[in-house]
């Protein structure tokens, strides 16, 4: 069956697009779903709304960051999880080679302990950590009926360290819980899917935006305290921390990074990049759609532009929105 979507090469011929208005722009097409979706949406809007000659180039976090700092290319990295690369990025900013354009996700990357919504609907107490501990028996350990189960991150992941420290600080072992290592990220996601499909109990760590949280209604458990970013960084993230205290997970910094030259030479296009930010709910839903339909970033970009006009039209002036709609 012929696709209803036209290749970007044809769409670049839109009468609204003139390369003289913006010039050449390179965009890192990262190798995970949310990032490749963003890259293709940016390409389409920049080409058809701003007249850029936008090209996608392969990218990944570390090599893209180094290349942007040292070589000034690509011009845009749409989704950059910057916490683990703060020093490198700040050097680029200080040297006036890079710019933090704005957040890729409006709420930042979101981590937490989660339970299925259908459990909270039956017992609203389960939305709080105190309610979880008081009802530990509702979460039976799959291999030991005398204990309750908490699904943690796979061994070797940083989130296994943070989840483990918070597990201790929250007194979950004293409440009867035991941590379960799923073995892999796919197995962790699969455990959430199986529980939801069967309406079984589930309690554990996960993060957003992700396809799983786009597909299933999950409630993030309230720890009863705000995020203490200083303690989180100095202790909760450190394997050798011996005195972890309870803190909510602070949002993970997920930025769009651009070169300084792009920001100064294409101010209107840069303004779009700095204005656009996806909600975690919308991105999780789109990632779930990509998995269900086995869609790549290009097809997903059209789906997003067609299904979420109330979102993306807020990122651009009205005349640019009309050009993009006409190109679609």
Secondary structure, DSSP 4 states (H G I P E B T S, - for coil): ---SSPPHHHHTT-TT--GGGTEEEEEEEESSHHHHHHHHHHHHHHHHHH-EEEEEEEE-HHHHHHHHHHH--SSEEEEEE-GGGHHHHHHHHHTTSEEEEEESBTT-BEEEEEEEHHHHHH-GGGGBHHHHHHTGGGSEETTEEEEEEEEEPPTTSHHHHHHHHHHHHTTTTTTTEEEEE-SSHHHHHHHHHHHHHHT---EEEEEES-HHHHHS-EEEPB-SS-B-HHHIIIIIT-TT-SS----BPPPBPEEEEEEHHHHHH-HHHHHHHHH--B-HHHHHHHHHHHHHHT--HHHHHHHHHHH-HHHHGGGS-HHHHHHHHHH-
